[in-house]
Amino acid sequence: MSPRTEPRTGTGTRTRARTRTRDADAMAVTAFVLGLVGLLVMNLLLGPVAVVLGALALYRRTTRPGRARLAIALGITDVLVLVCLVTADGTWSWSLT
């Protein structure tokens, strides 16, 4: 039998769904970590990336929706911290002096 005429067993669909869920879970965790790190360094880059990855994880129906939502909140907070820094002392980075 050629590959096109073989009967479908449905296992490929389940495997793809499981892989897609695993990828969405990894996106949620990655977005959360980037959001946390973004509070301290590279706010302008890591904040929006955390928001996008968190939203994609929710779109792909992650099993960790709380973590994805928290990543979105952290990403938005990253950008807000950057805005506060820029308006407070006119710099794009943390300053201890």
Secondary structure, DSSP 8 states (H G I E B T S, - for coil): --TTTS---SHHHHHHHHHHHHHHHHHHHHHHHHHHHHTTS-HHHHHHHHHHHHHHHHHTT-S-HHHHHHHHHHHHHHHHHHHHHHHHHS-SS----
